[in-house]
Amino acid sequence: MNDIHGSPDVPDSPGSFALLPGAAHSPVILHVPHSAREIPARVRDGILLDDTALDGELDHITDAYTAELAAAAAEAAGLTPWRFVNRLSRLVVDPERFTDEREEMLAVGMGAVYTRTTHRAPLRPADADPRPLTDRFFHPYARAMTEAVTGRLAATGRAVIIDVHSYPTARLPYELHGDGPRPPVCLGTDSFHTPPELVALAEKAFAGLGGVGIDSPFSGAYVPLRYYERQPEVTALMVEIRRDTYMKEPGGPVGPGFPRLVSALTTLVDAVDEWTRSVDTP
């Protein structure tokens, strides 16, 4: 299978995302939604920040080097996982938000299409219509991610989404639940799609990085709506890595902690492959 880029029904969004195939029998999808800084010119025109302010906002909002982390772990894993990577900044659309009133981040102007920055300054006009961006970028992304999960279910009977993120050492003003612990690694869980066994595997894989917490400062795990709370064979875990463990904040170079993260994520991918085979064995 070839790499899938962009969306065939959205001709002006080539390269907005990529599905990078792994081993045929791997159930694992490493999902990397927030690693990019790219903003198409037509989208940039609707942003109120000047270039300097926009660069600063990208430093704060981007999960820097998470695409490189996923790529390195995929290369090192015993059974290569699949990767689904957003090629555009989350300032274009955030593919992990809801597009309706279920999205609590609307309260701070950070629904699927952001109108406020991480420091709650205006990013777009408050009355900007989000539909052109959600139609062009959000919905094609969601359909492609759904198809990726469908493919893993058809091939292996399971799909395990490992959502790869990072977060700042200090709380940013936009965070709704940022007053709790900020461990080196935060595991975000879902009550339906995150079984205890998956959490335990991640806790063991990341144990050597200085501490692992659960659902603080961020919680939840991404699952396409077609399968959300409907199919337990789709499991999911969000991995949030505190940025000071592997890079200079904000927006600085990668640091010496990065290889340890690669090793830990590789360990998790390999452990998940082994676990899914064991639970499917009579």
N, C-alpha and C positions, 0 to 999 in steps of 0.2 A: 504493500500500500504506500502510495506517495504521501508526502506532507500535504496537508490541506491548509491553505492560506486564505484569509478573507472570507467572502461569501459570494457564491455564484449569482445570487439574486440582488446583490448590492454592488453594482459595477464600480462605484467610486470609493470602495473601501477595501481595495486589495491589501493584504498584509496586515489587516487590523487584528487578526489573531492567527494562531497556528496550532494545529494538532500534529504533534511529532510522534510518529508511531514507535511503539516498543515491541517487546516480544509478543507473539501471538497468544501465548497462554498466560500473560501477566494480567491480573485484574486491576492493577494499580494505575491510577491517573494522578500525576503530580500537577496540580492546578496552580498556575502562577498568574494572578489577575492584576497585580499592582506594581510590577517591576519596571514598567516602561516610563519614559519621559516624553515620548513623541506626541505632538499635537498637530493635526493637519491644519494648513493655513486657513481654510474656511472656518474651522472651529476656533482657531486663535482669534479671528476677527470678532468673535462674540465675547471675548474675555476682557474684563475691564482693567486688568493689571498691566503695567508697563513691563518691558522685558526683564529688568532687574528684579522687580517684585515677583514676576512669574517664576524666574529661576529660583528665587528663595522659597516660594511655595512648593515648587517641585522637589526641592531638597527635603522639605518636611513631610510631604504627602507620599512620596515614592518609596516603595519597599525595595530599596537599592540592593542589587546583586542577588536577589532571590531567583531570577531566571538562571544566572550562572550557577547558583547553588543547586538548583534542580537538575541542570544539565550535567554537572559534575557527579552528582549522586546517581543519575541515570546511567552514566558511563561506567561507574564503578560497581553497580548492582549486579548480582548474580543473574537475575532475570530482568532485562531492561524494562522499566516501567514506561507507560505512555506519558506524554506531557501535553498539557493544553496551556498555551502561553498567550496572554494579552500583549499585543505589540504596541498598543496605544496607552497613553497616560490615563489614569482614572479621572483626570480632569476633563476628559472627553465624555465618557460615561463610566460609571462604576458598575461593572457587571454583577456584583454581588449584592446589590440593593434590590428591594422591591420597587415597583413603579407605581404603587398606589398607597393608600392610607395606612397599610400595614407597616410601612417603613418608618421606624422611630427617628431615624436620622434626619427626616424632613424638618424636625424641630430646630435643627441648627443649620438648615440650608444645605444638607448633604445627602439628598436622596440619590436617585439614579443619575441625575444631572445636577452637579453642585452649583449653588448660587452664592455660597460663602466659602471662605478659605478656612484653613486649620485654626487661624486666629480670629475667625468670625468677621473678617472684613469682606466687603462685597467682591465677588468673583464675576458674577453675571448680574444683569438686572433682575430684581426680585420677581418681575412679571414675565421673564423670558419663558417662551414656550419650549418645554423639554422634548416634545414629540418628534421634531425633525432629527434630533440626535438619538433618541431611543429607537426610532424606526430604522435609522441608517446603521447604527452600531450595536445597540443593546440587544435587540431582538434577534438579529443574525447570530450574535455571540451565544445567546442562550440556546438557540436551536442547535448550533454546532456542538456545544457542550452536552446537550441532551443526547445528540446522536453519538457522541463519544462514549457516553455511559451506556447507551443501548448496545453499542458494539462490544463493550467488555462483558455485558450480561450475556449476549448471544454467544460469545466465544468461550467464556469461562464460568458462567452462571452467577458471577458476582462482579461488582464494581466497587473499588475502594478509592475514594477521593481523598487525597492528602493535599490540603490547601496550604500553600507555602507563602507566609507573610513575614513582615518584620514590623517592629514598633519602636518609637523613641523612648529613650531612658526617662525623660521628664514628660509629665502629662502635658498635652497640648489643649488649648481652650475648647476645641470642638468635641473632646471626648465626653460622652455622657456618663460613663461608668469608670472613670479613670482614677478614682480615689482609693482603690484597693491595691493589693500587692502587684509589683511589676517584676516578676522573676526573670531570670535569663531566658527561659523558655516558658511560654504560656500555651496550654493546649485548650483549644475551643471545642466544645462538645455539643451534640444535639441529643435530646432525650430519646428520640426514636432511632436515629441513624448512627449513633456512636456507642457500640457495645463496650462493656468494661474491659474486655480482652484487648481491644484496640488501644484503649487508653493505657493499659498496663504495658503493652509493647512499646509505646512511645515514651512512657516514663523511664523505662529501662534503657532505651536507645539514647536518650538525652541526659541521662543521670550524671554524666561526667562533666556537664557544662556549667555547673554551679547552682543548680536548682530548677525544678520544674513545678509550675503551678497549673491550676485548672480554672478556666473561665474568668480569669482576672489578669489584665484589665479588659480583655475582649473575650466574648463568648460566641458560641454557635459554630456551625460548620456548613459549608455550601453544598446543597443538593439541588439539581434541576427540579423545577416545580412538577414536572410530569411524574417524578418518583417521590416527591417530598411527602413523608408520612404515609406512604402507600406501599413501598416495596422494601422490606428489611434486607434484601440481598444487596441493596445499595448502602454502603456504610461510608462514613465521612469523619474526618478529623481536621481541625484547623491547627496549624503549627505557627505560632507567633514567636519570632526570635527578637529579643531585645538588641537594638542595633549596636550598643556599645560593646557587645560581645564579639563583633566581627568587623566593625568599620568605625571611621571617624565621623561623628555627627556634627551638623547635618550635612548630608551630601558629599562627604569626604571619601577618601580612598578606602579600599578594603584593607583589613588588618590581619594580624597573625592568627586570630581565632577562626578564620574562615575554613582552613582545612579540617579543624575539629568538627565544625558544623557539617561539612561534606561527609565525614566519616559517620557522624551520628544519623544523618538522614539516610545514608546508604544502609546502615544497620536496620533502621526502621523499615525501609522498603523490603529488604531481604526477609525480615521477620514477618512482615505482613504476608508475603508470598508463602512462606512456610505455614503460617497460621491458617490461611484460606484453604490450603491443600489439606491440612489436618482436620478442619471442621467439615470438609466435604467428603472425608474418607469414612466409610461405614465402620 
